[in-house]
Structures are given as structure tokens and as C-alpha cells.
Amino acid sequence: MPQSEFNNWLSSNFDKEDWGLELGGIGGHLEVLGIGGTAVSLGDGRTIQQKIKDMELDIHVRSGNLLLGECWRELENEKFKRQRGPKIIISYPVGGWNLIPLHQVFYEKLFLNAFNILESGGMLFTTTGSYFKVHKYSGWDEWDRYFDLMARKYDFSYRVTRKSELGSRALMILKN
């Protein structure tokens, strides 16, 4: 999606009450987008200056392990308190991919938890990590068939926004 198309989507779909969720980061993506919300990371490595800036932008960082149910229960509670799910989720746990065991169930768990908390009409940006090309699928055609099946099963549309020769893919997913 070109930057201008995304900016149009953001300005026409993001209300004052909407919020964003950054998974595997400390709020940098939310800051760049200029939206408030919550970031979940294994640790909080922000400086005091960054914490002050994030407070002004209404960005909250919490420590949590995205593979544990407790973390997702806390995010469900936040969704309940705000009376809506996040309108945009950015899931780009660069360092986290090195910690996740190389098994499809871990990626699917992370994806489905994020997808389930996402507000209808919201957008999820994620990456697959190299596992899907190197360890699970014989090539991108098989991966595409698998993701097409998931899109039909969970009612979403998606677009591959970047392909890496190392085997990862960046995806933009729109929840119907």
C-alpha cells in the first residue's frame, strides 16, 4: 500500500477514541504514525526523554510475553475498558523472532490473538519471519495457498507488502 493510500485510510478510519497496538516494540511505530495506544515488549528500554514524549503522545508501554495467555488477557481487559479494540496493530517483533520456537503453532497463536483483538475494519501489519519459507513451505506458492485459506476461514483480506530473499514477508491485513 503506498504511503498516501495508507495516510488516507488512517485519516478517514481513525477516530479520536481509536487506539493502536504495537506488538514486540516500545512504541516507535505508534510515535511515527502519531497515534496513541499501547506497546507490548519483553522489556522497556526507553530513555527518560522518550518516556516523557510518549506520555505526551498517549503511548503506554507494558512489559509482557506475547506467547503467554496472561499478556493477552491484559490486552483484552484494555479493549474492554476502551470499549473497542485497537484500530491498527503493528506486529514486528524483530528480536522476538529469534526467541520463538520454530513451529507454526507459535506464529499462528500470535497472529490469531492479534487478529481477534483487532477492531472490525481495522488493519494489522505483521511479518512472518523466515520460518515459513525455510522450515514449513516448499516455496512461496504453498505459503500463499495457506494464507489464502486462513483469510477465508477468519474473514480478512491481505496484501503482501514486502518479500525478503531471506524468507520473511511483511503483510497488511484488513479485518472485514
C-alpha beads as a LAMMPS data file, in Angstrom:
LAMMPS data file: protein, C-alpha beads

176 atoms
175 bonds

1 atom types
1 bond types

-500.0 500.0 xlo xhi
-500.0 500.0 ylo yhi
-500.0 500.0 zlo zhi

Masses

1 110.0

Atoms # bond

1 1 1 0.000 0.000 0.000
2 1 1 1.528 3.315 -0.997
3 1 1 2.142 5.804 1.813
4 1 1 -0.506 8.214 0.509
5 1 1 -3.131 5.437 0.375
6 1 1 -2.294 4.425 3.948
7 1 1 -2.442 8.044 5.137
8 1 1 -5.882 8.383 3.520
9 1 1 -7.047 5.201 5.254
10 1 1 -5.671 6.406 8.587
11 1 1 -7.271 9.868 8.372
12 1 1 -10.664 8.531 7.259
13 1 1 -10.812 5.489 9.593
14 1 1 -9.074 6.597 12.776
15 1 1 -11.288 8.443 15.277
16 1 1 -10.283 10.321 18.415
17 1 1 -11.305 7.318 20.574
18 1 1 -9.360 4.794 18.461
19 1 1 -6.046 3.418 19.596
20 1 1 -3.124 1.485 18.210
21 1 1 -1.273 -1.574 19.479
22 1 1 2.387 -2.274 18.832
23 1 1 3.463 -5.869 19.469
24 1 1 7.128 -6.579 20.074
25 1 1 8.196 -2.945 20.294
26 1 1 8.376 0.033 22.610
27 1 1 6.059 2.408 20.770
28 1 1 8.281 3.667 17.964
29 1 1 5.801 2.729 15.233
30 1 1 2.924 4.382 17.106
31 1 1 5.032 7.508 17.517
32 1 1 5.853 7.659 13.797
33 1 1 2.148 7.292 12.960
34 1 1 1.260 9.956 15.519
35 1 1 -1.346 7.807 17.276
36 1 1 -1.795 6.909 20.913
37 1 1 -2.041 3.393 22.207
38 1 1 -0.175 0.567 23.862
39 1 1 3.093 -1.155 23.050
40 1 1 3.996 -4.584 24.435
41 1 1 7.604 -5.699 24.663
42 1 1 9.671 -8.102 26.729
43 1 1 11.344 -5.078 28.317
44 1 1 11.205 -1.299 28.358
45 1 1 14.478 0.181 27.114
46 1 1 13.211 3.730 26.621
47 1 1 15.105 6.743 27.927
48 1 1 13.518 9.190 30.368
49 1 1 13.166 11.675 27.494
50 1 1 11.355 9.079 25.389
51 1 1 9.026 8.203 28.270
52 1 1 8.086 11.877 28.643
53 1 1 7.465 12.190 24.894
54 1 1 5.358 9.005 24.918
55 1 1 3.248 10.341 27.794
56 1 1 2.529 13.440 25.725
57 1 1 1.540 11.245 22.761
58 1 1 -0.583 8.919 24.968
59 1 1 1.654 5.924 24.248
60 1 1 1.870 3.382 27.058
61 1 1 4.470 0.616 27.152
62 1 1 3.927 -2.557 29.106
63 1 1 6.231 -5.498 29.607
64 1 1 4.772 -8.790 28.534
65 1 1 5.421 -12.061 26.782
66 1 1 3.173 -12.283 23.722
67 1 1 3.279 -16.080 23.838
68 1 1 1.608 -16.198 27.264
69 1 1 -2.118 -16.010 27.899
70 1 1 -1.690 -13.501 30.735
71 1 1 -0.427 -10.865 28.308
72 1 1 -3.437 -11.328 26.006
73 1 1 -5.889 -11.263 28.948
74 1 1 -4.444 -7.866 29.931
75 1 1 -4.902 -6.633 26.349
76 1 1 -8.487 -7.965 26.317
77 1 1 -9.099 -6.028 29.548
78 1 1 -7.746 -2.888 27.900
79 1 1 -10.052 -3.482 24.928
80 1 1 -12.984 -3.838 27.350
81 1 1 -12.072 -0.643 29.240
82 1 1 -11.742 1.325 25.999
83 1 1 -14.957 -0.273 24.695
84 1 1 -13.231 -1.095 21.411
85 1 1 -10.249 -2.973 20.089
86 1 1 -7.246 -1.318 18.520
87 1 1 -7.899 0.072 15.033
88 1 1 -4.338 -0.622 13.973
89 1 1 -1.865 -3.259 15.148
90 1 1 1.790 -3.307 14.207
91 1 1 3.430 -6.648 14.949
92 1 1 7.088 -6.578 14.075
93 1 1 8.969 -8.405 16.841
94 1 1 12.354 -8.385 15.134
95 1 1 14.337 -9.685 18.100
96 1 1 11.403 -11.815 19.208
97 1 1 11.500 -13.993 16.095
98 1 1 14.848 -15.295 17.336
99 1 1 13.209 -16.387 20.602
100 1 1 10.104 -18.067 19.171
101 1 1 10.495 -21.818 18.692
102 1 1 10.444 -22.771 15.021
103 1 1 6.963 -24.201 14.942
104 1 1 3.938 -22.994 13.022
105 1 1 1.681 -23.046 16.097
106 1 1 3.596 -20.198 17.760
107 1 1 3.222 -17.871 14.786
108 1 1 -0.441 -18.766 14.347
109 1 1 -1.118 -18.182 18.049
110 1 1 0.442 -14.720 17.884
111 1 1 -1.409 -13.887 14.662
112 1 1 -4.813 -15.126 15.837
113 1 1 -4.567 -13.392 19.216
114 1 1 -3.732 -10.113 17.464
115 1 1 -6.446 -10.647 14.861
116 1 1 -9.089 -11.425 17.497
117 1 1 -8.403 -8.250 19.483
118 1 1 -8.368 -6.046 16.347
119 1 1 -11.407 -3.841 15.840
120 1 1 -13.605 -4.663 12.824
121 1 1 -12.423 -2.605 9.870
122 1 1 -9.003 -2.342 11.500
123 1 1 -5.629 -3.016 9.978
124 1 1 -2.884 -5.394 11.124
125 1 1 0.685 -5.074 9.894
126 1 1 2.817 -8.104 10.581
127 1 1 5.765 -10.093 9.362
128 1 1 6.082 -13.838 9.086
129 1 1 9.715 -14.378 9.963
130 1 1 11.889 -16.654 7.842
131 1 1 10.485 -19.849 9.392
132 1 1 7.638 -20.032 6.917
133 1 1 9.838 -20.251 3.853
134 1 1 12.772 -22.155 5.259
135 1 1 11.090 -24.704 7.530
136 1 1 7.427 -25.143 6.653
137 1 1 6.762 -24.482 2.999
138 1 1 8.487 -25.641 -0.131
139 1 1 8.097 -22.179 -1.629
140 1 1 6.026 -19.024 -1.717
141 1 1 3.237 -20.618 -3.779
142 1 1 2.469 -23.070 -0.979
143 1 1 2.678 -20.261 1.587
144 1 1 0.227 -18.176 -0.477
145 1 1 -2.255 -21.078 -0.615
146 1 1 -2.012 -21.490 3.169
147 1 1 -2.606 -17.784 3.832
148 1 1 -5.494 -17.698 1.343
149 1 1 -7.151 -20.482 3.350
150 1 1 -6.631 -18.556 6.591
151 1 1 -8.100 -15.403 5.008
152 1 1 -11.274 -17.272 4.043
153 1 1 -11.523 -19.001 7.425
154 1 1 -11.092 -15.823 9.507
155 1 1 -12.692 -13.334 7.094
156 1 1 -9.898 -10.936 6.245
157 1 1 -8.194 -9.597 3.163
158 1 1 -4.456 -9.172 2.917
159 1 1 -1.697 -7.852 0.745
160 1 1 1.967 -8.814 0.790
161 1 1 3.816 -5.527 1.086
162 1 1 7.387 -6.810 1.126
163 1 1 9.173 -10.059 0.305
164 1 1 12.646 -10.773 1.572
165 1 1 15.113 -13.100 -0.092
166 1 1 15.913 -14.324 3.420
167 1 1 12.428 -15.752 3.642
168 1 1 10.305 -13.253 5.541
169 1 1 7.234 -11.439 4.316
170 1 1 5.558 -8.275 5.505
171 1 1 1.773 -8.320 5.374
172 1 1 -1.025 -5.803 5.613
173 1 1 -4.255 -7.416 6.809
174 1 1 -7.669 -5.737 6.850
175 1 1 -10.259 -7.267 9.167
176 1 1 -13.668 -7.388 7.481

Bonds

1 1 1 2
2 1 2 3
3 1 3 4
4 1 4 5
5 1 5 6
6 1 6 7
7 1 7 8
8 1 8 9
9 1 9 10
10 1 10 11
11 1 11 12
12 1 12 13
13 1 13 14
14 1 14 15
15 1 15 16
16 1 16 17
17 1 17 18
18 1 18 19
19 1 19 20
20 1 20 21
21 1 21 22
22 1 22 23
23 1 23 24
24 1 24 25
25 1 25 26
26 1 26 27
27 1 27 28
28 1 28 29
29 1 29 30
30 1 30 31
31 1 31 32
32 1 32 33
33 1 33 34
34 1 34 35
35 1 35 36
36 1 36 37
37 1 37 38
38 1 38 39
39 1 39 40
40 1 40 41
41 1 41 42
42 1 42 43
43 1 43 44
44 1 44 45
45 1 45 46
46 1 46 47
47 1 47 48
48 1 48 49
49 1 49 50
50 1 50 51
51 1 51 52
52 1 52 53
53 1 53 54
54 1 54 55
55 1 55 56
56 1 56 57
57 1 57 58
58 1 58 59
59 1 59 60
60 1 60 61
61 1 61 62
62 1 62 63
63 1 63 64
64 1 64 65
65 1 65 66
66 1 66 67
67 1 67 68
68 1 68 69
69 1 69 70
70 1 70 71
71 1 71 72
72 1 72 73
73 1 73 74
74 1 74 75
75 1 75 76
76 1 76 77
77 1 77 78
78 1 78 79
79 1 79 80
80 1 80 81
81 1 81 82
82 1 82 83
83 1 83 84
84 1 84 85
85 1 85 86
86 1 86 87
87 1 87 88
88 1 88 89
89 1 89 90
90 1 90 91
91 1 91 92
92 1 92 93
93 1 93 94
94 1 94 95
95 1 95 96
96 1 96 97
97 1 97 98
98 1 98 99
99 1 99 100
100 1 100 101
101 1 101 102
102 1 102 103
103 1 103 104
104 1 104 105
105 1 105 106
106 1 106 107
107 1 107 108
108 1 108 109
109 1 109 110
110 1 110 111
111 1 111 112
112 1 112 113
113 1 113 114
114 1 114 115
115 1 115 116
116 1 116 117
117 1 117 118
118 1 118 119
119 1 119 120
120 1 120 121
121 1 121 122
122 1 122 123
123 1 123 124
124 1 124 125
125 1 125 126
126 1 126 127
127 1 127 128
128 1 128 129
129 1 129 130
130 1 130 131
131 1 131 132
132 1 132 133
133 1 133 134
134 1 134 135
135 1 135 136
136 1 136 137
137 1 137 138
138 1 138 139
139 1 139 140
140 1 140 141
141 1 141 142
142 1 142 143
143 1 143 144
144 1 144 145
145 1 145 146
146 1 146 147
147 1 147 148
148 1 148 149
149 1 149 150
150 1 150 151
151 1 151 152
152 1 152 153
153 1 153 154
154 1 154 155
155 1 155 156
156 1 156 157
157 1 157 158
158 1 158 159
159 1 159 160
160 1 160 161
161 1 161 162
162 1 162 163
163 1 163 164
164 1 164 165
165 1 165 166
166 1 166 167
167 1 167 168
168 1 168 169
169 1 169 170
170 1 170 171
171 1 171 172
172 1 172 173
173 1 173 174
174 1 174 175
175 1 175 176
